[in-house]
């Protein structure tokens, strides 16, 4: 019964997102993998894998696939074990000497490293698993499915996808009844807001929470706002992401930034409906299989309490 549900969920997802996630046979040992920057012939079950993308690292970890090299950066708790792995640069800048010396079978880049795709492709087969902000959930699922295909972990990938889709369906029911929400990021004592179609817009787009503010600018850094803006918008829910906590940067915490007389007058504050999003899962890892499931669960648990 469970297996049938997984197959059905997987089939539905395949119908929805298969074209961009397609990985067809090139030979008995390779596949043609479609990704954000084109198509790359990739060896099946590559043994030496380097990833500059933490979401991809999260997926590889969830599937039990091998990882040989990672960027030097802060890692969330569930990926901390990779801190002992070979360092191949940063999230943004490869150490080309280290990459060459590793003699990889596959290199993975993502949102922060995608501009290095062309150079890395000269060293070894490279795929770009950047998240499409206009189709966040769809692109995350495509990435899980593609890596599952590359590493012969299709069953594991489909099980993860099925659980994720069911969890999102459950959260969406609660989200559609929750009222209006505002997504706020704090950093350096300042605030910016994100709406539908943005990098954190999953709360609106997939979880069904109505946006409290219409026509917010869709940009990487969000739309700068003030406490006055939050009061005027008066959301039923505040979803708050502390960027400084995510990157280990000193400064006022999100709770300190929001703790003022203006925000205190909002419905969200009065009702205790302020959700402090997990910094690592939302800001660093994003579309990773484990992080995304945890993010869905966090929102679901918050909404279920009301």
N, C-alpha and C positions, 0 to 999 in steps of 0.2 A: 504493500500500500504506500509506504513512504517512498520507495523507489519510483513508483508510478507518479507520485506527486512531484518528485524531483525532475523526472523526465518531462512532465507536462510543463513545469515552470521553466525548465531549460528550453523547451521548444518555443514557448511564448517569447522568451527573451531573444531567442535566435531569430524569430520572425521580426522582432522589433529592431534589433541592432546588428543582425548578421552581416549586412553589406560592408560596413566599415571594419568589422572585426574578422573578416574572412581570412582564413589561412589555408590555402589550397596546396595540394601536393606538387612539388617540383621534382622530387625523386623519392626513392625509398628512404633516403637518409635526411632529406631537407624538406622544408615547406616555404612557400612564398607568403610571408607575413605582411599584411597591410597594417600600416600604423599612421601616426599623425603627419609624417613627412614623406609618405610614399610606400613602396613595397620593397622588402628586403628578403633575400634568400637566406634562411636561417637553418642551421644544423639542428636536427631533432636531438633532444636530450644533451644539450651542450654541457660540457664538463667544467669549463672555466668561464664564469659569468661575472661581469663587472656592472654594477648599477650606480648611477649618479642620482637616482630618483628614490626617495624614501617610500613613496606609495608603491613603487615596483618592488622595493625590498620587502615591504609588508606583505605583498601578494606572494612573492617567492617563499617567504617564511611560512605563510599560511598553507601553501601547497606542499611544503617540504622539498622545495627545489634547491639546488646548490647555489651558493654565493661565495665568490672568491675575493671580491674587492668592493669597498664602499667608500663614500666620501667622508672626510673628516668633519663631523658636525655633532650637534646635540642629538641624541637618539632617545626616543620614548622608551619607557620601561620595558615594553614587550619586545623591543628590538635591541635592547642594551647588549645582548651577547655578541652582536656584530661589531661592537667597539674594539674587539680584539682582532678583527680582520684587517687585511692589507688595506692601506689608505691610498686612494687613487686620485686625490685632489679634494676639492670642496664641492658643495652643491652647485656652484656656478662655474668653477674653473678646473678643468682636468689637469692632472700632473701627467703630461704626455709621456715623460720618461718612465713613470711607474706603469702607465697603461701599456706601453710597448713591451716593457719587461715582463708583464704578466702574461703576454701572449694569449689573450682571451679568445674564446669561441663566440662570445656574444657580449655586446655592450648595450646598456639601456640608459637612455636619457629621458628627462621629463621636463616639466614646466620651467624649472630654474636653469636647466642645462641644455635646453633644446637648440640654442644658438650655436652650440659646439658640435652639432650632429654631423655636419659635412666633414670636419676635420677628423672626428672619431671614426667615421665610416671608412676612412682611408686605412685605418689600423685593423679593423675587424668588422664583421657584420653588426650593424647598429640599428636599433629600433627606437622610435620616439613614442613614449607612452604618456605624453602630455594630456591633461584632462581638457576636454572641450567644455568651457564654461556654459555654453548654450545647451549642452546636453550632458550635464555633469554625471548623472547616474548612468546614463547609457554608455558613456565613454569609459566609466569605471568598470562596468560589467564587461565591456568589450576587452579591456585590458586583462581582467581575470580570466576570461575565456581564452584569449590568445596565449597567455603564458601557460595555461593548462594544456593547451594543444602542443605547444613547443616542448614541454617537459613530460608529456604523456600522463598528465594529471587531470584528464578531462572529468573523471568522476568526482574528484575532490573539488574542482572548480565549479561544476554544476551544483553540487551540494551547497557550497558557499553561496552561490547566486540564488538558489531556491530559498534558502533561509533569509537572505537579505531582502529579497522581494516580498516575502511574506511579512517580515518585520515592518517594512515600509508601508505595506497595505494596512497593517494594523495601526501604525502610528498616524497614517493619513486620516483615518476615521476620527481619531481624537483631535488631530490638527484642524480639521474642518469645523470642529465645534469650539475651538479654543478662543476665537475672537481674533483680534489683530495683533501682529507681532512686529517688533523692530529689532534688526540685527545690528549690534554696535561693536566695533573694534576699538580698543584703547591702546595707545602707545605714547610714551613720553608725555603723559598727562593730557594728551589730545584724544579726540574721538572722531570716528568716521562711521558712516552707516552704509549698509549693503542691502540691496533689494533683490527681487526676482531676476534670474539670469546672471547673477554675480557669482563670485568664487565661493560664497557662503550661502547663496540663494537656495540651496537644497531645502532649507527649512520652509520656504514658500513653494518652490517648484515641485518637490517630491513629497513633502510632509503635509502639505495642504494648509499651512497657517497663512491666513490672509495678511498682506503687507499693510502696515499702519501708515506708511508713507508711500505715496505714488510717485513714479517718475524719478526715482533716485538715479544718479549717474552711475552707469556700469563701468567701473574701472578697477584696476588691480588694487588700488589703495582706497577704494570707496569714496564716498562723498563726505567731505569734512562737515561736522555738525557741532552744535553746542548743547548745553543743558537746556537752553531756551527752546531749541528745536525739539528735544525729547518731550518737554512739557506741552508744547503746542501740538505735537503729534499724539501724545497721550496713549501709548500702546497698552493693550491688555497684558502683553508679555514682552519682556526684554530678554534677548538672547545676546549674551556679552562674551566677547573673546578678548583675552588679555594677551596681546602679541608679545609684550616684554617678558611675560612668564614663559612663553613658548620658546623664545630665543635666548633666555638667560640674561636679559638686559635689565640693569638696575633702573628703578624709577617707581613712580606711584602705581600701586596696583589698580586693577579695574574697579575693585570695590571702593577704593579711596577716591577715584576719579568720579564715580557716580554718586557718592555719598554727599549730596548737597540738597538745599531746600527746594530747588526746582524739580529735580528728579523725584524727590520724596512726595511730590504732589500727584504723580502719575498713578493710574490704576494699577499698573504692573508692580510698582513699589509698594503701594498700600496693601495689595493682596498677596504680597510675597511671591509674585510670579516673575522673578528675575532668575534666569538660568545662566550660570557661568560655564560656558562651554569648555570642554577639555582642551587646553591650549595645544598640546602635541597632536592629538588626533585631528583637530580642525585646521590648525595652521601649518604644521610640519608635514604630516603624513597624508592628509587629504583623502584621496581615492583608494587607499590601501584596503584590502579585504577585511582585515581585522579592525583597523581604525574606523572604517566606514560602518561596520556592524556596531561597533561600540558607540559611535555617534548617533546612529538610529536609536539604539537602546537608551542612551542618555535622554534624548528628547522624549521618547516614549514614556520613560519612567517619570519625567517631570510633568508631562501633560496628564498622566494617569492619576497623579496625586490631587488633581483639582476636579 
